[in-house]
Amino acid sequence: MSAGAHAAAAAAATNRKSAPRKTENSTPSGHFAAIYENERFVRFKYMHNN
């Protein structure tokens, strides 16, 4: 990665952080569960409580 690419990435991160965040008024109705395949971690999956 060149120095110019790093500066551009840092500027993008700064712009993203200054953006207003969305606030959720509803209570979350789920959780994340770890998914394993062949006894190895693969990914997280969001499990809904519906």
CHARMM internal coordinates of N, CA and C (Angstrom, degrees):
IC EDIT
DIST 1 N 1 CA 1.4648
DIST 1 CA 1 C 1.5257
ANGL 1 N 1 CA 1 C 107.66
DIST 1 C 2 N 1.3089
ANGL 1 CA 1 C 2 N 117.36
DIHE 1 N 1 CA 1 C 2 N 131.97
DIST 2 N 2 CA 1.4592
ANGL 1 C 2 N 2 CA 120.50
DIHE 1 CA 1 C 2 N 2 CA 179.46
DIST 2 CA 2 C 1.5218
ANGL 2 N 2 CA 2 C 110.95
DIHE 1 C 2 N 2 CA 2 C -84.82
DIST 2 C 3 N 1.3254
ANGL 2 CA 2 C 3 N 116.05
DIHE 2 N 2 CA 2 C 3 N 164.60
DIST 3 N 3 CA 1.4706
ANGL 2 C 3 N 3 CA 120.88
DIHE 2 CA 2 C 3 N 3 CA -178.63
DIST 3 CA 3 C 1.5251
ANGL 3 N 3 CA 3 C 111.07
DIHE 2 C 3 N 3 CA 3 C -62.26
DIST 3 C 4 N 1.3150
ANGL 3 CA 3 C 4 N 117.69
DIHE 3 N 3 CA 3 C 4 N -36.04
DIST 4 N 4 CA 1.4602
ANGL 3 C 4 N 4 CA 121.11
DIHE 3 CA 3 C 4 N 4 CA 179.10
DIST 4 CA 4 C 1.5126
ANGL 4 N 4 CA 4 C 112.53
DIHE 3 C 4 N 4 CA 4 C -64.64
DIST 4 C 5 N 1.3132
ANGL 4 CA 4 C 5 N 116.58
DIHE 4 N 4 CA 4 C 5 N -38.52
DIST 5 N 5 CA 1.4658
ANGL 4 C 5 N 5 CA 120.30
DIHE 4 CA 4 C 5 N 5 CA 179.32
DIST 5 CA 5 C 1.5181
ANGL 5 N 5 CA 5 C 110.39
DIHE 4 C 5 N 5 CA 5 C -67.55
DIST 5 C 6 N 1.3266
ANGL 5 CA 5 C 6 N 116.53
DIHE 5 N 5 CA 5 C 6 N -37.06
DIST 6 N 6 CA 1.4733
ANGL 5 C 6 N 6 CA 120.08
DIHE 5 CA 5 C 6 N 6 CA 178.79
DIST 6 CA 6 C 1.5307
ANGL 6 N 6 CA 6 C 110.01
DIHE 5 C 6 N 6 CA 6 C -65.34
DIST 6 C 7 N 1.3191
ANGL 6 CA 6 C 7 N 117.71
DIHE 6 N 6 CA 6 C 7 N -42.21
DIST 7 N 7 CA 1.4614
ANGL 6 C 7 N 7 CA 120.52
DIHE 6 CA 6 C 7 N 7 CA -179.98
DIST 7 CA 7 C 1.5274
ANGL 7 N 7 CA 7 C 110.74
DIHE 6 C 7 N 7 CA 7 C -64.17
DIST 7 C 8 N 1.3102
ANGL 7 CA 7 C 8 N 116.59
DIHE 7 N 7 CA 7 C 8 N -39.06
DIST 8 N 8 CA 1.4657
ANGL 7 C 8 N 8 CA 120.05
DIHE 7 CA 7 C 8 N 8 CA 178.91
DIST 8 CA 8 C 1.5231
ANGL 8 N 8 CA 8 C 110.30
DIHE 7 C 8 N 8 CA 8 C -65.78
DIST 8 C 9 N 1.3186
ANGL 8 CA 8 C 9 N 117.13
DIHE 8 N 8 CA 8 C 9 N -40.29
DIST 9 N 9 CA 1.4624
ANGL 8 C 9 N 9 CA 120.64
DIHE 8 CA 8 C 9 N 9 CA 179.00
DIST 9 CA 9 C 1.5219
ANGL 9 N 9 CA 9 C 110.33
DIHE 8 C 9 N 9 CA 9 C -65.69
DIST 9 C 10 N 1.3227
ANGL 9 CA 9 C 10 N 117.22
DIHE 9 N 9 CA 9 C 10 N -39.50
DIST 10 N 10 CA 1.4686
ANGL 9 C 10 N 10 CA 120.75
DIHE 9 CA 9 C 10 N 10 CA 179.17
DIST 10 CA 10 C 1.5259
ANGL 10 N 10 CA 10 C 110.19
DIHE 9 C 10 N 10 CA 10 C -65.17
DIST 10 C 11 N 1.3252
ANGL 10 CA 10 C 11 N 117.57
DIHE 10 N 10 CA 10 C 11 N -39.36
DIST 11 N 11 CA 1.4585
ANGL 10 C 11 N 11 CA 120.86
DIHE 10 CA 10 C 11 N 11 CA 179.02
DIST 11 CA 11 C 1.5266
ANGL 11 N 11 CA 11 C 110.40
DIHE 10 C 11 N 11 CA 11 C -66.13
DIST 11 C 12 N 1.3204
ANGL 11 CA 11 C 12 N 117.11
DIHE 11 N 11 CA 11 C 12 N -39.59
DIST 12 N 12 CA 1.4678
ANGL 11 C 12 N 12 CA 120.74
DIHE 11 CA 11 C 12 N 12 CA 178.51
DIST 12 CA 12 C 1.5230
ANGL 12 N 12 CA 12 C 110.18
DIHE 11 C 12 N 12 CA 12 C -64.54
DIST 12 C 13 N 1.3208
ANGL 12 CA 12 C 13 N 117.24
DIHE 12 N 12 CA 12 C 13 N -39.79
DIST 13 N 13 CA 1.4676
ANGL 12 C 13 N 13 CA 120.57
DIHE 12 CA 12 C 13 N 13 CA 179.55
DIST 13 CA 13 C 1.5216
ANGL 13 N 13 CA 13 C 109.94
DIHE 12 C 13 N 13 CA 13 C -65.83
DIST 13 C 14 N 1.3191
ANGL 13 CA 13 C 14 N 117.70
DIHE 13 N 13 CA 13 C 14 N -39.12
DIST 14 N 14 CA 1.4586
ANGL 13 C 14 N 14 CA 120.85
DIHE 13 CA 13 C 14 N 14 CA 179.40
DIST 14 CA 14 C 1.5184
ANGL 14 N 14 CA 14 C 110.47
DIHE 13 C 14 N 14 CA 14 C -64.43
DIST 14 C 15 N 1.3223
ANGL 14 CA 14 C 15 N 118.00
DIHE 14 N 14 CA 14 C 15 N -43.18
DIST 15 N 15 CA 1.4562
ANGL 14 C 15 N 15 CA 121.17
DIHE 14 CA 14 C 15 N 15 CA 179.36
DIST 15 CA 15 C 1.5212
ANGL 15 N 15 CA 15 C 110.81
DIHE 14 C 15 N 15 CA 15 C -64.42
DIST 15 C 16 N 1.3087
ANGL 15 CA 15 C 16 N 117.03
DIHE 15 N 15 CA 15 C 16 N -38.30
DIST 16 N 16 CA 1.4562
ANGL 15 C 16 N 16 CA 120.89
DIHE 15 CA 15 C 16 N 16 CA -178.80
DIST 16 CA 16 C 1.5239
ANGL 16 N 16 CA 16 C 110.48
DIHE 15 C 16 N 16 CA 16 C -68.19
DIST 16 C 17 N 1.3358
ANGL 16 CA 16 C 17 N 118.18
DIHE 16 N 16 CA 16 C 17 N -39.15
DIST 17 N 17 CA 1.4605
ANGL 16 C 17 N 17 CA 121.14
DIHE 16 CA 16 C 17 N 17 CA -178.52
DIST 17 CA 17 C 1.5249
ANGL 17 N 17 CA 17 C 111.75
DIHE 16 C 17 N 17 CA 17 C -67.93
DIST 17 C 18 N 1.3357
ANGL 17 CA 17 C 18 N 117.40
DIHE 17 N 17 CA 17 C 18 N -31.61
DIST 18 N 18 CA 1.4595
ANGL 17 C 18 N 18 CA 120.04
DIHE 17 CA 17 C 18 N 18 CA -176.77
DIST 18 CA 18 C 1.5342
ANGL 18 N 18 CA 18 C 112.11
DIHE 17 C 18 N 18 CA 18 C -80.42
DIST 18 C 19 N 1.3229
ANGL 18 CA 18 C 19 N 117.27
DIHE 18 N 18 CA 18 C 19 N -11.42
DIST 19 N 19 CA 1.4651
ANGL 18 C 19 N 19 CA 120.04
DIHE 18 CA 18 C 19 N 19 CA 179.52
DIST 19 CA 19 C 1.5247
ANGL 19 N 19 CA 19 C 109.47
DIHE 18 C 19 N 19 CA 19 C -69.17
DIST 19 C 20 N 1.3314
ANGL 19 CA 19 C 20 N 117.93
DIHE 19 N 19 CA 19 C 20 N 142.91
DIST 20 N 20 CA 1.4728
ANGL 19 C 20 N 20 CA 119.34
DIHE 19 CA 19 C 20 N 20 CA 178.92
DIST 20 CA 20 C 1.5128
ANGL 20 N 20 CA 20 C 111.22
DIHE 19 C 20 N 20 CA 20 C -64.39
DIST 20 C 21 N 1.3126
ANGL 20 CA 20 C 21 N 116.03
DIHE 20 N 20 CA 20 C 21 N 138.50
DIST 21 N 21 CA 1.4676
ANGL 20 C 21 N 21 CA 120.28
DIHE 20 CA 20 C 21 N 21 CA -179.20
DIST 21 CA 21 C 1.5121
ANGL 21 N 21 CA 21 C 110.59
DIHE 20 C 21 N 21 CA 21 C -88.54
DIST 21 C 22 N 1.3156
ANGL 21 CA 21 C 22 N 116.25
DIHE 21 N 21 CA 21 C 22 N 148.96
DIST 22 N 22 CA 1.4579
ANGL 21 C 22 N 22 CA 122.40
DIHE 21 CA 21 C 22 N 22 CA 176.93
DIST 22 CA 22 C 1.5246
ANGL 22 N 22 CA 22 C 108.42
DIHE 21 C 22 N 22 CA 22 C -78.05
DIST 22 C 23 N 1.3021
ANGL 22 CA 22 C 23 N 116.67
DIHE 22 N 22 CA 22 C 23 N 133.82
DIST 23 N 23 CA 1.4643
ANGL 22 C 23 N 23 CA 119.57
DIHE 22 CA 22 C 23 N 23 CA 175.91
DIST 23 CA 23 C 1.5175
ANGL 23 N 23 CA 23 C 108.52
DIHE 22 C 23 N 23 CA 23 C -107.38
DIST 23 C 24 N 1.3155
ANGL 23 CA 23 C 24 N 115.62
DIHE 23 N 23 CA 23 C 24 N 133.92
DIST 24 N 24 CA 1.4565
ANGL 23 C 24 N 24 CA 120.49
DIHE 23 CA 23 C 24 N 24 CA -179.61
DIST 24 CA 24 C 1.5228
ANGL 24 N 24 CA 24 C 109.24
DIHE 23 C 24 N 24 CA 24 C -97.68
DIST 24 C 25 N 1.3083
ANGL 24 CA 24 C 25 N 116.42
DIHE 24 N 24 CA 24 C 25 N 127.59
DIST 25 N 25 CA 1.4555
ANGL 24 C 25 N 25 CA 120.58
DIHE 24 CA 24 C 25 N 25 CA -179.81
DIST 25 CA 25 C 1.5281
ANGL 25 N 25 CA 25 C 111.94
DIHE 24 C 25 N 25 CA 25 C -87.22
DIST 25 C 26 N 1.3257
ANGL 25 CA 25 C 26 N 117.66
DIHE 25 N 25 CA 25 C 26 N -22.75
DIST 26 N 26 CA 1.4518
ANGL 25 C 26 N 26 CA 120.03
DIHE 25 CA 25 C 26 N 26 CA -177.57
DIST 26 CA 26 C 1.5255
ANGL 26 N 26 CA 26 C 110.40
DIHE 25 C 26 N 26 CA 26 C -83.42
DIST 26 C 27 N 1.3223
ANGL 26 CA 26 C 27 N 114.87
DIHE 26 N 26 CA 26 C 27 N 154.16
DIST 27 N 27 CA 1.4523
ANGL 26 C 27 N 27 CA 120.55
DIHE 26 CA 26 C 27 N 27 CA 177.16
DIST 27 CA 27 C 1.5224
ANGL 27 N 27 CA 27 C 108.90
DIHE 26 C 27 N 27 CA 27 C -77.06
DIST 27 C 28 N 1.3428
ANGL 27 CA 27 C 28 N 118.12
DIHE 27 N 27 CA 27 C 28 N 133.02
DIST 28 N 28 CA 1.4613
ANGL 27 C 28 N 28 CA 118.86
DIHE 27 CA 27 C 28 N 28 CA 179.03
DIST 28 CA 28 C 1.5280
ANGL 28 N 28 CA 28 C 111.03
DIHE 27 C 28 N 28 CA 28 C -62.08
DIST 28 C 29 N 1.3064
ANGL 28 CA 28 C 29 N 116.17
DIHE 28 N 28 CA 28 C 29 N 140.78
DIST 29 N 29 CA 1.4614
ANGL 28 C 29 N 29 CA 119.45
DIHE 28 CA 28 C 29 N 29 CA -176.46
DIST 29 CA 29 C 1.5254
ANGL 29 N 29 CA 29 C 110.76
DIHE 28 C 29 N 29 CA 29 C -121.53
DIST 29 C 30 N 1.3164
ANGL 29 CA 29 C 30 N 116.64
DIHE 29 N 29 CA 29 C 30 N 50.75
DIST 30 N 30 CA 1.4505
ANGL 29 C 30 N 30 CA 118.93
DIHE 29 CA 29 C 30 N 30 CA 179.76
DIST 30 CA 30 C 1.5067
ANGL 30 N 30 CA 30 C 111.39
DIHE 29 C 30 N 30 CA 30 C -175.87
DIST 30 C 31 N 1.3164
ANGL 30 CA 30 C 31 N 116.06
DIHE 30 N 30 CA 30 C 31 N -172.39
DIST 31 N 31 CA 1.4593
ANGL 30 C 31 N 31 CA 121.05
DIHE 30 CA 30 C 31 N 31 CA 179.91
DIST 31 CA 31 C 1.5234
ANGL 31 N 31 CA 31 C 108.68
DIHE 30 C 31 N 31 CA 31 C -156.67
DIST 31 C 32 N 1.3226
ANGL 31 CA 31 C 32 N 115.30
DIHE 31 N 31 CA 31 C 32 N 166.94
DIST 32 N 32 CA 1.4550
ANGL 31 C 32 N 32 CA 120.71
DIHE 31 CA 31 C 32 N 32 CA 176.57
DIST 32 CA 32 C 1.5172
ANGL 32 N 32 CA 32 C 109.46
DIHE 31 C 32 N 32 CA 32 C -95.92
DIST 32 C 33 N 1.3178
ANGL 32 CA 32 C 33 N 116.58
DIHE 32 N 32 CA 32 C 33 N 137.74
DIST 33 N 33 CA 1.4638
ANGL 32 C 33 N 33 CA 122.13
DIHE 32 CA 32 C 33 N 33 CA 177.48
DIST 33 CA 33 C 1.5212
ANGL 33 N 33 CA 33 C 108.46
DIHE 32 C 33 N 33 CA 33 C -122.41
DIST 33 C 34 N 1.3182
ANGL 33 CA 33 C 34 N 116.00
DIHE 33 N 33 CA 33 C 34 N 141.73
DIST 34 N 34 CA 1.4571
ANGL 33 C 34 N 34 CA 120.68
DIHE 33 CA 33 C 34 N 34 CA 177.35
DIST 34 CA 34 C 1.5234
ANGL 34 N 34 CA 34 C 109.35
DIHE 33 C 34 N 34 CA 34 C -78.34
DIST 34 C 35 N 1.3288
ANGL 34 CA 34 C 35 N 116.98
DIHE 34 N 34 CA 34 C 35 N 133.23
DIST 35 N 35 CA 1.4540
ANGL 34 C 35 N 35 CA 122.62
DIHE 34 CA 34 C 35 N 35 CA 179.12
DIST 35 CA 35 C 1.5272
ANGL 35 N 35 CA 35 C 108.02
DIHE 34 C 35 N 35 CA 35 C -104.14
DIST 35 C 36 N 1.3128
ANGL 35 CA 35 C 36 N 116.05
DIHE 35 N 35 CA 35 C 36 N 126.48
DIST 36 N 36 CA 1.4562
ANGL 35 C 36 N 36 CA 121.95
DIHE 35 CA 35 C 36 N 36 CA 179.36
DIST 36 CA 36 C 1.5234
ANGL 36 N 36 CA 36 C 109.33
DIHE 35 C 36 N 36 CA 36 C -116.43
DIST 36 C 37 N 1.3235
ANGL 36 CA 36 C 37 N 115.76
DIHE 36 N 36 CA 36 C 37 N 142.36
DIST 37 N 37 CA 1.4600
ANGL 36 C 37 N 37 CA 122.10
DIHE 36 CA 36 C 37 N 37 CA 172.98
DIST 37 CA 37 C 1.5193
ANGL 37 N 37 CA 37 C 107.30
DIHE 36 C 37 N 37 CA 37 C -132.10
DIST 37 C 38 N 1.3218
ANGL 37 CA 37 C 38 N 116.45
DIHE 37 N 37 CA 37 C 38 N 127.26
DIST 38 N 38 CA 1.4652
ANGL 37 C 38 N 38 CA 122.22
DIHE 37 CA 37 C 38 N 38 CA -177.47
DIST 38 CA 38 C 1.5211
ANGL 38 N 38 CA 38 C 111.44
DIHE 37 C 38 N 38 CA 38 C 54.99
DIST 38 C 39 N 1.3327
ANGL 38 CA 38 C 39 N 115.98
DIHE 38 N 38 CA 38 C 39 N 44.17
DIST 39 N 39 CA 1.4626
ANGL 38 C 39 N 39 CA 124.64
DIHE 38 CA 38 C 39 N 39 CA 177.49
DIST 39 CA 39 C 1.5234
ANGL 39 N 39 CA 39 C 113.42
DIHE 38 C 39 N 39 CA 39 C 61.82
DIST 39 C 40 N 1.3324
ANGL 39 CA 39 C 40 N 117.48
DIHE 39 N 39 CA 39 C 40 N 21.36
DIST 40 N 40 CA 1.4597
ANGL 39 C 40 N 40 CA 121.17
DIHE 39 CA 39 C 40 N 40 CA 176.39
DIST 40 CA 40 C 1.5153
ANGL 40 N 40 CA 40 C 109.29
DIHE 39 C 40 N 40 CA 40 C -125.43
DIST 40 C 41 N 1.3506
ANGL 40 CA 40 C 41 N 116.27
DIHE 40 N 40 CA 40 C 41 N 140.75
DIST 41 N 41 CA 1.4567
ANGL 40 C 41 N 41 CA 121.02
DIHE 40 CA 40 C 41 N 41 CA 179.14
DIST 41 CA 41 C 1.5214
ANGL 41 N 41 CA 41 C 109.86
DIHE 40 C 41 N 41 CA 41 C -64.90
DIST 41 C 42 N 1.3331
ANGL 41 CA 41 C 42 N 116.16
DIHE 41 N 41 CA 41 C 42 N 135.24
DIST 42 N 42 CA 1.4561
ANGL 41 C 42 N 42 CA 120.88
DIHE 41 CA 41 C 42 N 42 CA 179.54
DIST 42 CA 42 C 1.5211
ANGL 42 N 42 CA 42 C 111.10
DIHE 41 C 42 N 42 CA 42 C -113.86
DIST 42 C 43 N 1.3369
ANGL 42 CA 42 C 43 N 117.58
DIHE 42 N 42 CA 42 C 43 N -52.01
DIST 43 N 43 CA 1.4699
ANGL 42 C 43 N 43 CA 120.77
DIHE 42 CA 42 C 43 N 43 CA -176.38
DIST 43 CA 43 C 1.5228
ANGL 43 N 43 CA 43 C 109.63
DIHE 42 C 43 N 43 CA 43 C -166.29
DIST 43 C 44 N 1.3246
ANGL 43 CA 43 C 44 N 114.73
DIHE 43 N 43 CA 43 C 44 N 172.69
DIST 44 N 44 CA 1.4546
ANGL 43 C 44 N 44 CA 121.25
DIHE 43 CA 43 C 44 N 44 CA 170.65
DIST 44 CA 44 C 1.5179
ANGL 44 N 44 CA 44 C 108.38
DIHE 43 C 44 N 44 CA 44 C -100.19
DIST 44 C 45 N 1.3157
ANGL 44 CA 44 C 45 N 116.45
DIHE 44 N 44 CA 44 C 45 N 144.91
DIST 45 N 45 CA 1.4650
ANGL 44 C 45 N 45 CA 121.73
DIHE 44 CA 44 C 45 N 45 CA 177.12
DIST 45 CA 45 C 1.5290
ANGL 45 N 45 CA 45 C 108.02
DIHE 44 C 45 N 45 CA 45 C -129.19
DIST 45 C 46 N 1.3264
ANGL 45 CA 45 C 46 N 116.93
DIHE 45 N 45 CA 45 C 46 N 137.99
DIST 46 N 46 CA 1.4518
ANGL 45 C 46 N 46 CA 121.14
DIHE 45 CA 45 C 46 N 46 CA 178.54
DIST 46 CA 46 C 1.5248
ANGL 46 N 46 CA 46 C 109.16
DIHE 45 C 46 N 46 CA 46 C -82.45
DIST 46 C 47 N 1.3160
ANGL 46 CA 46 C 47 N 116.63
DIHE 46 N 46 CA 46 C 47 N 122.90
DIST 47 N 47 CA 1.4609
ANGL 46 C 47 N 47 CA 122.10
DIHE 46 CA 46 C 47 N 47 CA -179.39
DIST 47 CA 47 C 1.5281
ANGL 47 N 47 CA 47 C 108.57
DIHE 46 C 47 N 47 CA 47 C -104.52
DIST 47 C 48 N 1.3431
ANGL 47 CA 47 C 48 N 116.70
DIHE 47 N 47 CA 47 C 48 N 117.97
DIST 48 N 48 CA 1.4638
ANGL 47 C 48 N 48 CA 121.72
DIHE 47 CA 47 C 48 N 48 CA 178.61
DIST 48 CA 48 C 1.5200
ANGL 48 N 48 CA 48 C 110.65
DIHE 47 C 48 N 48 CA 48 C -79.78
DIST 48 C 49 N 1.3172
ANGL 48 CA 48 C 49 N 116.75
DIHE 48 N 48 CA 48 C 49 N 147.12
DIST 49 N 49 CA 1.4636
ANGL 48 C 49 N 49 CA 121.59
DIHE 48 CA 48 C 49 N 49 CA 178.57
DIST 49 CA 49 C 1.5223
ANGL 49 N 49 CA 49 C 111.82
DIHE 48 C 49 N 49 CA 49 C -100.55
DIST 49 C 50 N 1.3005
ANGL 49 CA 49 C 50 N 118.21
DIHE 49 N 49 CA 49 C 50 N 35.47
DIST 50 N 50 CA 1.4760
ANGL 49 C 50 N 50 CA 121.16
DIHE 49 CA 49 C 50 N 50 CA -178.70
DIST 50 CA 50 C 1.4962
ANGL 50 N 50 CA 50 C 110.69
DIHE 49 C 50 N 50 CA 50 C -82.11
END
COOR INIT
IC SEED 1 N 1 CA 1 C
IC BUILD
